[in-house]
Amino acid sequence: MAKKETPKKPAKTTPKPRVHRELDGFEVSIDQFGELRSNMNIEKINEFLNQNVDDKKLAERDDYDEMKKEKPKKKKKE
């Protein structure tokens, strides 16, 4: 007697997480060797984090508030 074929269930589509508008389209994956793969330049990610996330290790410094007030200058492309 032949086995009954069970209908295949459609793959669950997971909704994309909400991200900041500056990071729209950002995706990260881990390859077979455990390395992180990203579709965005690491310098752009670091610049975003420097602007939007407080550094807990630097918060203990006396001059941290002054450093935080200064805005980083954008590099000119030549």
N, C-alpha and C positions, 0 to 999 in steps of 0.2 A: 504494500500500500504506500502511495506517495505521500510525502509530507505536505501539509497544507501551507501554502505561502501566506505569510502574514503581511498585511499591508505595511509599508514603511511609513514611519511617523515623520512628518516634516521637521526639519531641524529648527530648534528654537532660535529665534533671532533675538539677541540681546540688544537692548537699546544702548546707543552710545552715551557715555556719561557726559554730564554738563561740564564744560570747560570755560575758562576765561576767554573773552573774545580775541585777545591777543594770541592765544594758543589754539585757535580754531583749526581743526584738522590734524592736531598732534596725536600721534599713535606710537605706542611702545610695545615691543614684543621681546620675548626671550627665545633665542635660537637653541639649537640642539646642544650647543656647548655651554650654555648658561650665560651667554653674553647678551647684554641689552642691545636691541636694535631699535632705532628711532628714525622717524622720517623728518626730523627737524634738527637743525644745527645746534650742537651743545652750547655754543657761545650765545645763541639767541635765548636758550632756556636759562642759562646762568644770568644773563642780563635781566630777564623777567623776574627771576627769583630775587635778585639783588634789589630790585625796585619794590617788590610787593610782599616780601617775607622778612620778618625781623630775625636777626641772628641771635640765638639765645646765648651763645658763648661770648659774643661781643657786648651783650647787655650789661655785663658786670664792669666794663671799662668806664672810666670817668668821662672820657671824651666821646662816648657813643652817641649822645644826643646831638653833638655837633656834626659828627660823621653822618648821621641820619638826615640832618637838614640839608646837607650839601647834595645836590643832584648830580649824578654822574654825567659828564659831558659825552655827547654822542660823537663817535668817530666819523670823520669825513672820508668818504670813499674817493680814492684818487684814480 
